[in-house]
Amino acid sequence: RGHKCPTKVTNRVFRYAKEAGASYINKPKK
């Protein structure tokens, strides 16, 4: 119940966002 940042969750979120962003950016916008 503390307000500390869960590193596991943060890492997972960052990884998901990174993968999603990379795939989205790598996609050709044509």
Secondary structure, 3 states (H helix, E strand, C coil): CCCCCCHHHHHHHHHHHHHHHHHHHHCCCC
